[in-house]
Amino acid sequence: MSLTSRYRALIDQANQAKDRQTCFYYLKQAEKLLQTQSPDQYGIQPVASMVSRSRIQQAA
């Protein structure tokens, strides 16, 4: 399975998640996948860096 297909599968699972916790779990897994496979090529930023810490706590 290629990097792209593994990434897309994780994003699809995040989109199908019934709750935020599950969604964020799959997003973090996708982020980790890209960071470990080719961080320089993708210039990945953590998902949580796009959202303020207080917003994440409010969502929970």
N, CA, C, O and CB atoms as a CASP TS submission, in Angstrom:
PFRMAT TS
TARGET T0000
AUTHOR 0000-0000-0000
METHOD Language model
MODEL 1
PARENT N/A
ATOM      1  N   MET     1       0.861  -1.176   0.000  1.00  0.00           N
ATOM      2  CA  MET     1       0.000   0.000   0.000  1.00  0.00           C
ATOM      3  C   MET     1       0.906   1.238   0.000  1.00  0.00           C
ATOM      4  O   MET     1       1.828   1.342   0.809  1.00  0.00           O
ATOM      5  CB  MET     1      -0.979  -0.002   1.242  1.00  0.00           C
ATOM      6  N   SER     2       0.641   2.147  -0.890  1.00  0.00           N
ATOM      7  CA  SER     2       1.471   3.347  -1.002  1.00  0.00           C
ATOM      8  C   SER     2       1.171   4.337   0.119  1.00  0.00           C
ATOM      9  O   SER     2       0.151   4.240   0.802  1.00  0.00           O
ATOM     10  CB  SER     2       1.255   4.017  -2.361  1.00  0.00           C
ATOM     11  N   LEU     3       2.073   5.278   0.288  1.00  0.00           N
ATOM     12  CA  LEU     3       1.893   6.320   1.299  1.00  0.00           C
ATOM     13  C   LEU     3       0.595   7.077   1.055  1.00  0.00           C
ATOM     14  O   LEU     3      -0.156   7.344   1.993  1.00  0.00           O
ATOM     15  CB  LEU     3       3.087   7.294   1.294  1.00  0.00           C
ATOM     16  N   THR     4       0.332   7.419  -0.188  1.00  0.00           N
ATOM     17  CA  THR     4      -0.878   8.167  -0.523  1.00  0.00           C
ATOM     18  C   THR     4      -2.134   7.386  -0.162  1.00  0.00           C
ATOM     19  O   THR     4      -3.068   7.947   0.412  1.00  0.00           O
ATOM     20  CB  THR     4      -0.891   8.515  -2.009  1.00  0.00           C
ATOM     21  N   SER     5      -2.167   6.113  -0.486  1.00  0.00           N
ATOM     22  CA  SER     5      -3.369   5.325  -0.195  1.00  0.00           C
ATOM     23  C   SER     5      -3.547   5.110   1.306  1.00  0.00           C
ATOM     24  O   SER     5      -4.677   5.110   1.796  1.00  0.00           O
ATOM     25  CB  SER     5      -3.303   3.972  -0.909  1.00  0.00           C
ATOM     26  N   ARG     6      -2.450   4.926   2.046  1.00  0.00           N
ATOM     27  CA  ARG     6      -2.567   4.798   3.506  1.00  0.00           C
ATOM     28  C   ARG     6      -3.067   6.099   4.114  1.00  0.00           C
ATOM     29  O   ARG     6      -3.915   6.091   5.006  1.00  0.00           O
ATOM     30  CB  ARG     6      -1.210   4.404   4.133  1.00  0.00           C
ATOM     31  N   TYR     7      -2.531   7.232   3.623  1.00  0.00           N
ATOM     32  CA  TYR     7      -2.946   8.544   4.123  1.00  0.00           C
ATOM     33  C   TYR     7      -4.432   8.775   3.829  1.00  0.00           C
ATOM     34  O   TYR     7      -5.188   9.187   4.708  1.00  0.00           O
ATOM     35  CB  TYR     7      -2.086   9.670   3.487  1.00  0.00           C
ATOM     36  N   ARG     8      -4.837   8.510   2.605  1.00  0.00           N
ATOM     37  CA  ARG     8      -6.245   8.707   2.225  1.00  0.00           C
ATOM     38  C   ARG     8      -7.177   7.821   3.035  1.00  0.00           C
ATOM     39  O   ARG     8      -8.272   8.246   3.403  1.00  0.00           O
ATOM     40  CB  ARG     8      -6.438   8.428   0.736  1.00  0.00           C
ATOM     41  N   ALA     9      -6.756   6.594   3.316  1.00  0.00           N
ATOM     42  CA  ALA     9      -7.579   5.687   4.121  1.00  0.00           C
ATOM     43  C   ALA     9      -7.782   6.254   5.526  1.00  0.00           C
ATOM     44  O   ALA     9      -8.885   6.189   6.070  1.00  0.00           O
ATOM     45  CB  ALA     9      -6.927   4.286   4.198  1.00  0.00           C
ATOM     46  N   LEU    10      -6.724   6.808   6.112  1.00  0.00           N
ATOM     47  CA  LEU    10      -6.845   7.402   7.446  1.00  0.00           C
ATOM     48  C   LEU    10      -7.743   8.633   7.424  1.00  0.00           C
ATOM     49  O   LEU    10      -8.549   8.828   8.334  1.00  0.00           O
ATOM     50  CB  LEU    10      -5.462   7.773   7.992  1.00  0.00           C
ATOM     51  N   ILE    11      -7.610   9.464   6.394  1.00  0.00           N
ATOM     52  CA  ILE    11      -8.448  10.658   6.280  1.00  0.00           C
ATOM     53  C   ILE    11      -9.908  10.257   6.063  1.00  0.00           C
ATOM     54  O   ILE    11     -10.812  10.886   6.613  1.00  0.00           O
ATOM     55  CB  ILE    11      -7.957  11.564   5.121  1.00  0.00           C
ATOM     56  N   ASP    12     -10.138   9.222   5.272  1.00  0.00           N
ATOM     57  CA  ASP    12     -11.509   8.727   5.076  1.00  0.00           C
ATOM     58  C   ASP    12     -12.109   8.244   6.394  1.00  0.00           C
ATOM     59  O   ASP    12     -13.278   8.501   6.685  1.00  0.00           O
ATOM     60  CB  ASP    12     -11.528   7.585   4.039  1.00  0.00           C
ATOM     61  N   GLN    13     -11.300   7.543   7.186  1.00  0.00           N
ATOM     62  CA  GLN    13     -11.789   7.082   8.483  1.00  0.00           C
ATOM     63  C   GLN    13     -12.101   8.267   9.393  1.00  0.00           C
ATOM     64  O   GLN    13     -13.081   8.235  10.139  1.00  0.00           O
ATOM     65  CB  GLN    13     -10.758   6.157   9.149  1.00  0.00           C
ATOM     66  N   ALA    14     -11.281   9.304   9.338  1.00  0.00           N
ATOM     67  CA  ALA    14     -11.544  10.508  10.137  1.00  0.00           C
ATOM     68  C   ALA    14     -12.857  11.148   9.702  1.00  0.00           C
ATOM     69  O   ALA    14     -13.648  11.579  10.541  1.00  0.00           O
ATOM     70  CB  ALA    14     -10.380  11.525  10.004  1.00  0.00           C
ATOM     71  N   ASN    15     -13.090  11.211   8.399  1.00  0.00           N
ATOM     72  CA  ASN    15     -14.327  11.807   7.887  1.00  0.00           C
ATOM     73  C   ASN    15     -15.565  11.008   8.276  1.00  0.00           C
ATOM     74  O   ASN    15     -16.648  11.573   8.423  1.00  0.00           O
ATOM     75  CB  ASN    15     -14.257  11.927   6.378  1.00  0.00           C
ATOM     76  N   GLN    16     -15.412   9.713   8.442  1.00  0.00           N
ATOM     77  CA  GLN    16     -16.545   8.858   8.781  1.00  0.00           C
ATOM     78  C   GLN    16     -16.750   8.702  10.287  1.00  0.00           C
ATOM     79  O   GLN    16     -17.711   8.069  10.725  1.00  0.00           O
ATOM     80  CB  GLN    16     -16.357   7.502   8.159  1.00  0.00           C
ATOM     81  N   ALA    17     -15.854   9.276  11.071  1.00  0.00           N
ATOM     82  CA  ALA    17     -15.936   9.134  12.531  1.00  0.00           C
ATOM     83  C   ALA    17     -17.233   9.730  13.062  1.00  0.00           C
ATOM     84  O   ALA    17     -17.720  10.745  12.566  1.00  0.00           O
ATOM     85  CB  ALA    17     -14.731   9.808  13.209  1.00  0.00           C
ATOM     86  N   LYS    18     -17.767   9.089  14.059  1.00  0.00           N
ATOM     87  CA  LYS    18     -19.027   9.527  14.656  1.00  0.00           C
ATOM     88  C   LYS    18     -18.827  10.571  15.753  1.00  0.00           C
ATOM     89  O   LYS    18     -19.771  11.258  16.142  1.00  0.00           O
ATOM     90  CB  LYS    18     -19.769   8.337  15.221  1.00  0.00           C
ATOM     91  N   ASP    19     -17.592  10.688  16.249  1.00  0.00           N
ATOM     92  CA  ASP    19     -17.327  11.662  17.306  1.00  0.00           C
ATOM     93  C   ASP    19     -15.971  12.338  17.069  1.00  0.00           C
ATOM     94  O   ASP    19     -15.151  11.862  16.284  1.00  0.00           O
ATOM     95  CB  ASP    19     -17.358  10.978  18.699  1.00  0.00           C
ATOM     96  N   ARG    20     -15.763  13.435  17.751  1.00  0.00           N
ATOM     97  CA  ARG    20     -14.546  14.232  17.555  1.00  0.00           C
ATOM     98  C   ARG    20     -13.293  13.504  18.000  1.00  0.00           C
ATOM     99  O   ARG    20     -12.242  13.618  17.370  1.00  0.00           O
ATOM    100  CB  ARG    20     -14.655  15.538  18.301  1.00  0.00           C
ATOM    101  N   GLN    21     -13.406  12.764  19.073  1.00  0.00           N
ATOM    102  CA  GLN    21     -12.237  12.066  19.595  1.00  0.00           C
ATOM    103  C   GLN    21     -11.712  11.063  18.565  1.00  0.00           C
ATOM    104  O   GLN    21     -10.505  10.978  18.336  1.00  0.00           O
ATOM    105  CB  GLN    21     -12.581  11.350  20.919  1.00  0.00           C
ATOM    106  N   THR    22     -12.601  10.320  17.959  1.00  0.00           N
ATOM    107  CA  THR    22     -12.214   9.353  16.940  1.00  0.00           C
ATOM    108  C   THR    22     -11.668  10.065  15.711  1.00  0.00           C
ATOM    109  O   THR    22     -10.680   9.627  15.121  1.00  0.00           O
ATOM    110  CB  THR    22     -13.405   8.467  16.557  1.00  0.00           C
ATOM    111  N   CYS    23     -12.305  11.151  15.330  1.00  0.00           N
ATOM    112  CA  CYS    23     -11.850  11.935  14.186  1.00  0.00           C
ATOM    113  C   CYS    23     -10.419  12.424  14.406  1.00  0.00           C
ATOM    114  O   CYS    23      -9.561  12.252  13.540  1.00  0.00           O
ATOM    115  CB  CYS    23     -12.792  13.129  13.941  1.00  0.00           C
ATOM    116  N   PHE    24     -10.163  13.032  15.565  1.00  0.00           N
ATOM    117  CA  PHE    24      -8.822  13.529  15.856  1.00  0.00           C
ATOM    118  C   PHE    24      -7.807  12.395  15.941  1.00  0.00           C
ATOM    119  O   PHE    24      -6.644  12.580  15.583  1.00  0.00           O
ATOM    120  CB  PHE    24      -8.826  14.318  17.155  1.00  0.00           C
ATOM    121  N   TYR    25      -8.231  11.229  16.408  1.00  0.00           N
ATOM    122  CA  TYR    25      -7.332  10.077  16.461  1.00  0.00           C
ATOM    123  C   TYR    25      -6.817   9.749  15.053  1.00  0.00           C
ATOM    124  O   TYR    25      -5.613   9.594  14.847  1.00  0.00           O
ATOM    125  CB  TYR    25      -8.056   8.847  17.079  1.00  0.00           C
ATOM    126  N   TYR    26      -7.730   9.645  14.098  1.00  0.00           N
ATOM    127  CA  TYR    26      -7.323   9.309  12.735  1.00  0.00           C
ATOM    128  C   TYR    26      -6.528  10.435  12.079  1.00  0.00           C
ATOM    129  O   TYR    26      -5.613  10.172  11.299  1.00  0.00           O
ATOM    130  CB  TYR    26      -8.545   8.985  11.893  1.00  0.00           C
ATOM    131  N   LEU    27      -6.865  11.677  12.386  1.00  0.00           N
ATOM    132  CA  LEU    27      -6.084  12.797  11.857  1.00  0.00           C
ATOM    133  C   LEU    27      -4.656  12.763  12.394  1.00  0.00           C
ATOM    134  O   LEU    27      -3.705  13.008  11.651  1.00  0.00           O
ATOM    135  CB  LEU    27      -6.752  14.135  12.214  1.00  0.00           C
ATOM    136  N   LYS    28      -4.505  12.462  13.672  1.00  0.00           N
ATOM    137  CA  LYS    28      -3.168  12.367  14.269  1.00  0.00           C
ATOM    138  C   LYS    28      -2.390  11.202  13.664  1.00  0.00           C
ATOM    139  O   LYS    28      -1.183  11.309  13.446  1.00  0.00           O
ATOM    140  CB  LYS    28      -3.268  12.200  15.799  1.00  0.00           C
ATOM    141  N   GLN    29      -3.074  10.089  13.392  1.00  0.00           N
ATOM    142  CA  GLN    29      -2.407   8.950  12.768  1.00  0.00           C
ATOM    143  C   GLN    29      -1.923   9.313  11.361  1.00  0.00           C
ATOM    144  O   GLN    29      -0.820   8.937  10.963  1.00  0.00           O
ATOM    145  CB  GLN    29      -3.356   7.735  12.711  1.00  0.00           C
ATOM    146  N   ALA    30      -2.747  10.040  10.619  1.00  0.00           N
ATOM    147  CA  ALA    30      -2.365  10.479   9.275  1.00  0.00           C
ATOM    148  C   ALA    30      -1.182  11.440   9.345  1.00  0.00           C
ATOM    149  O   ALA    30      -0.253  11.356   8.541  1.00  0.00           O
ATOM    150  CB  ALA    30      -3.560  11.151   8.562  1.00  0.00           C
ATOM    151  N   GLU    31      -1.223  12.347  10.307  1.00  0.00           N
ATOM    152  CA  GLU    31      -0.127  13.296  10.500  1.00  0.00           C
ATOM    153  C   GLU    31       1.170  12.555  10.820  1.00  0.00           C
ATOM    154  O   GLU    31       2.220  12.854  10.252  1.00  0.00           O
ATOM    155  CB  GLU    31      -0.466  14.294  11.628  1.00  0.00           C
ATOM    156  N   LYS    32       1.086  11.584  11.735  1.00  0.00           N
ATOM    157  CA  LYS    32       2.262  10.798  12.117  1.00  0.00           C
ATOM    158  C   LYS    32       2.828  10.043  10.921  1.00  0.00           C
ATOM    159  O   LYS    32       4.043   9.967  10.737  1.00  0.00           O
ATOM    160  CB  LYS    32       1.909   9.815  13.239  1.00  0.00           C
ATOM    161  N   LEU    33       1.937   9.491  10.117  1.00  0.00           N
ATOM    162  CA  LEU    33       2.356   8.753   8.934  1.00  0.00           C
ATOM    163  C   LEU    33       3.187   9.637   8.012  1.00  0.00           C
ATOM    164  O   LEU    33       4.260   9.233   7.564  1.00  0.00           O
ATOM    165  CB  LEU    33       1.139   8.203   8.186  1.00  0.00           C
ATOM    166  N   LEU    34       2.702  10.829   7.730  1.00  0.00           N
ATOM    167  CA  LEU    34       3.439  11.733   6.853  1.00  0.00           C
ATOM    168  C   LEU    34       4.748  12.190   7.481  1.00  0.00           C
ATOM    169  O   LEU    34       5.764  12.286   6.793  1.00  0.00           O
ATOM    170  CB  LEU    34       2.586  12.938   6.509  1.00  0.00           C
ATOM    171  N   GLN    35       4.734  12.470   8.768  1.00  0.00           N
ATOM    172  CA  GLN    35       5.953  12.927   9.436  1.00  0.00           C
ATOM    173  C   GLN    35       7.028  11.852   9.444  1.00  0.00           C
ATOM    174  O   GLN    35       8.207  12.157   9.265  1.00  0.00           O
ATOM    175  CB  GLN    35       5.644  13.354  10.861  1.00  0.00           C
ATOM    176  N   THR    36       6.644  10.615   9.647  1.00  0.00           N
ATOM    177  CA  THR    36       7.643   9.552   9.710  1.00  0.00           C
ATOM    178  C   THR    36       8.120   9.123   8.330  1.00  0.00           C
ATOM    179  O   THR    36       9.270   8.712   8.177  1.00  0.00           O
ATOM    180  CB  THR    36       7.083   8.359  10.447  1.00  0.00           C
ATOM    181  N   GLN    37       7.266   9.211   7.336  1.00  0.00           N
ATOM    182  CA  GLN    37       7.630   8.752   5.999  1.00  0.00           C
ATOM    183  C   GLN    37       8.441   9.774   5.210  1.00  0.00           C
ATOM    184  O   GLN    37       9.409   9.416   4.539  1.00  0.00           O
ATOM    185  CB  GLN    37       6.391   8.404   5.232  1.00  0.00           C
ATOM    186  N   SER    38       8.051  11.036   5.288  1.00  0.00           N
ATOM    187  CA  SER    38       8.756  12.058   4.504  1.00  0.00           C
ATOM    188  C   SER    38       8.440  13.460   5.017  1.00  0.00           C
ATOM    189  O   SER    38       7.771  14.231   4.329  1.00  0.00           O
ATOM    190  CB  SER    38       8.383  11.947   3.016  1.00  0.00           C
ATOM    191  N   PRO    39       8.907  13.797   6.209  1.00  0.00           N
ATOM    192  CA  PRO    39       8.565  15.097   6.797  1.00  0.00           C
ATOM    193  C   PRO    39       9.081  16.288   5.993  1.00  0.00           C
ATOM    194  O   PRO    39       8.403  17.312   5.906  1.00  0.00           O
ATOM    195  CB  PRO    39       9.108  15.176   8.194  1.00  0.00           C
ATOM    196  N   ASP    40      10.264  16.169   5.410  1.00  0.00           N
ATOM    197  CA  ASP    40      10.828  17.291   4.653  1.00  0.00           C
ATOM    198  C   ASP    40      10.062  17.546   3.363  1.00  0.00           C
ATOM    199  O   ASP    40       9.866  18.692   2.958  1.00  0.00           O
ATOM    200  CB  ASP    40      12.293  17.028   4.336  1.00  0.00           C
ATOM    201  N   GLN    41       9.639  16.483   2.734  1.00  0.00           N
ATOM    202  CA  GLN    41       8.935  16.609   1.460  1.00  0.00           C
ATOM    203  C   GLN    41       7.575  17.277   1.627  1.00  0.00           C
ATOM    204  O   GLN    41       7.161  18.059   0.772  1.00  0.00           O
ATOM    205  CB  GLN    41       8.763  15.241   0.819  1.00  0.00           C
ATOM    206  N   TYR    42       6.884  16.979   2.708  1.00  0.00           N
ATOM    207  CA  TYR    42       5.527  17.474   2.874  1.00  0.00           C
ATOM    208  C   TYR    42       5.420  18.730   3.708  1.00  0.00           C
ATOM    209  O   TYR    42       4.394  19.409   3.658  1.00  0.00           O
ATOM    210  CB  TYR    42       4.695  16.425   3.480  1.00  0.00           C
ATOM    211  N   GLY    43       6.454  19.065   4.480  1.00  0.00           N
ATOM    212  CA  GLY    43       6.395  20.258   5.321  1.00  0.00           C
ATOM    213  C   GLY    43       5.211  20.210   6.266  1.00  0.00           C
ATOM    214  O   GLY    43       4.441  21.166   6.362  1.00  0.00           O
ATOM    215  N   ILE    44       5.069  19.104   6.953  1.00  0.00           N
ATOM    216  CA  ILE    44       3.891  18.855   7.778  1.00  0.00           C
ATOM    217  C   ILE    44       3.924  19.656   9.068  1.00  0.00           C
ATOM    218  O   ILE    44       4.958  19.759   9.729  1.00  0.00           O
ATOM    219  CB  ILE    44       3.776  17.378   8.094  1.00  0.00           C
ATOM    220  N   GLN    45       2.781  20.217   9.412  1.00  0.00           N
ATOM    221  CA  GLN    45       2.576  20.846  10.710  1.00  0.00           C
ATOM    222  C   GLN    45       1.576  19.986  11.463  1.00  0.00           C
ATOM    223  O   GLN    45       0.666  19.419  10.858  1.00  0.00           O
ATOM    224  CB  GLN    45       2.075  22.335  10.571  1.00  0.00           C
ATOM    225  N   PRO    46       1.733  19.885  12.767  1.00  0.00           N
ATOM    226  CA  PRO    46       0.763  19.102  13.529  1.00  0.00           C
ATOM    227  C   PRO    46      -0.653  19.642  13.355  1.00  0.00           C
ATOM    228  O   PRO    46      -0.855  20.850  13.233  1.00  0.00           O
ATOM    229  CB  PRO    46       1.137  19.093  15.006  1.00  0.00           C
ATOM    230  N   VAL    47      -1.616  18.752  13.345  1.00  0.00           N
ATOM    231  CA  VAL    47      -3.019  19.136  13.210  1.00  0.00           C
ATOM    232  C   VAL    47      -3.395  20.120  14.309  1.00  0.00           C
ATOM    233  O   VAL    47      -4.064  21.121  14.054  1.00  0.00           O
ATOM    234  CB  VAL    47      -3.936  17.895  13.259  1.00  0.00           C
ATOM    235  N   ALA    48      -2.966  19.833  15.519  1.00  0.00           N
ATOM    236  CA  ALA    48      -3.323  20.676  16.658  1.00  0.00           C
ATOM    237  C   ALA    48      -2.739  22.079  16.546  1.00  0.00           C
ATOM    238  O   ALA    48      -3.241  22.998  17.192  1.00  0.00           O
ATOM    239  CB  ALA    48      -2.856  20.032  17.945  1.00  0.00           C
ATOM    240  N   SER    49      -1.695  22.271  15.748  1.00  0.00           N
ATOM    241  CA  SER    49      -1.107  23.608  15.627  1.00  0.00           C
ATOM    242  C   SER    49      -2.014  24.550  14.839  1.00  0.00           C
ATOM    243  O   SER    49      -1.860  25.769  14.911  1.00  0.00           O
ATOM    244  CB  SER    49       0.265  23.525  14.954  1.00  0.00           C
ATOM    245  N   MET    50      -2.953  23.988  14.092  1.00  0.00           N
ATOM    246  CA  MET    50      -3.873  24.812  13.317  1.00  0.00           C
ATOM    247  C   MET    50      -5.033  25.320  14.171  1.00  0.00           C
ATOM    248  O   MET    50      -5.741  26.253  13.791  1.00  0.00           O
ATOM    249  CB  MET    50      -4.409  24.025  12.131  1.00  0.00           C
ATOM    250  N   VAL    51      -5.209  24.694  15.319  1.00  0.00           N
ATOM    251  CA  VAL    51      -6.307  25.042  16.213  1.00  0.00           C
ATOM    252  C   VAL    51      -5.706  25.403  17.566  1.00  0.00           C
ATOM    253  O   VAL    51      -4.818  24.711  18.065  1.00  0.00           O
ATOM    254  CB  VAL    51      -7.341  23.866  16.343  1.00  0.00           C
ATOM    255  N   SER    52      -6.188  26.473  18.147  1.00  0.00           N
ATOM    256  CA  SER    52      -5.650  26.876  19.445  1.00  0.00           C
ATOM    257  C   SER    52      -5.983  25.836  20.512  1.00  0.00           C
ATOM    258  O   SER    52      -6.974  25.114  20.403  1.00  0.00           O
ATOM    259  CB  SER    52      -6.202  28.252  19.854  1.00  0.00           C
ATOM    260  N   ARG    53      -5.156  25.770  21.524  1.00  0.00           N
ATOM    261  CA  ARG    53      -5.339  24.806  22.606  1.00  0.00           C
ATOM    262  C   ARG    53      -6.694  24.994  23.294  1.00  0.00           C
ATOM    263  O   ARG    53      -7.349  24.018  23.660  1.00  0.00           O
ATOM    264  CB  ARG    53      -4.205  24.938  23.629  1.00  0.00           C
ATOM    265  N   SER    54      -7.107  26.247  23.468  1.00  0.00           N
ATOM    266  CA  SER    54      -8.387  26.507  24.127  1.00  0.00           C
ATOM    267  C   SER    54      -9.559  26.000  23.289  1.00  0.00           C
ATOM    268  O   SER    54     -10.564  25.547  23.836  1.00  0.00           O
ATOM    269  CB  SER    54      -8.549  28.005  24.399  1.00  0.00           C
ATOM    270  N   ARG    55      -9.433  26.075  21.962  1.00  0.00           N
ATOM    271  CA  ARG    55     -10.497  25.574  21.079  1.00  0.00           C
ATOM    272  C   ARG    55     -10.644  24.066  21.214  1.00  0.00           C
ATOM    273  O   ARG    55     -11.758  23.543  21.224  1.00  0.00           O
ATOM    274  CB  ARG    55     -10.208  25.944  19.613  1.00  0.00           C
ATOM    275  N   ILE    56      -9.513  23.368  21.319  1.00  0.00           N
ATOM    276  CA  ILE    56      -9.556  21.913  21.461  1.00  0.00           C
ATOM    277  C   ILE    56     -10.225  21.554  22.778  1.00  0.00           C
ATOM    278  O   ILE    56     -11.043  20.636  22.832  1.00  0.00           O
ATOM    279  CB  ILE    56      -8.132  21.304  21.389  1.00  0.00           C
ATOM    280  N   GLN    57      -9.880  22.274  23.840  1.00  0.00           N
ATOM    281  CA  GLN    57     -10.480  22.000  25.140  1.00  0.00           C
ATOM    282  C   GLN    57     -11.971  22.318  25.133  1.00  0.00           C
ATOM    283  O   GLN    57     -12.754  21.605  25.760  1.00  0.00           O
ATOM    284  CB  GLN    57      -9.774  22.804  26.232  1.00  0.00           C
ATOM    285  N   GLN    58     -12.377  23.378  24.434  1.00  0.00           N
ATOM    286  CA  GLN    58     -13.795  23.722  24.341  1.00  0.00           C
ATOM    287  C   GLN    58     -14.563  22.633  23.599  1.00  0.00           C
ATOM    288  O   GLN    58     -15.698  22.316  23.953  1.00  0.00           O
ATOM    289  CB  GLN    58     -13.978  25.077  23.636  1.00  0.00           C
ATOM    290  N   ALA    59     -13.937  22.060  22.568  1.00  0.00           N
ATOM    291  CA  ALA    59     -14.595  21.032  21.766  1.00  0.00           C
ATOM    292  C   ALA    59     -14.817  19.756  22.575  1.00  0.00           C
ATOM    293  O   ALA    59     -15.786  19.029  22.360  1.00  0.00           O
ATOM    294  CB  ALA    59     -13.768  20.724  20.518  1.00  0.00           C
ATOM    295  N   ALA    60     -13.914  19.504  23.493  1.00  0.00           N
ATOM    296  CA  ALA    60     -14.029  18.286  24.316  1.00  0.00           C
ATOM    297  C   ALA    60     -15.103  18.493  25.333  1.00  0.00           C
ATOM    298  O   ALA    60     -15.375  17.599  26.135  1.00  0.00           O
ATOM    299  CB  ALA    60     -12.692  17.929  25.009  1.00  0.00           C
TER
END
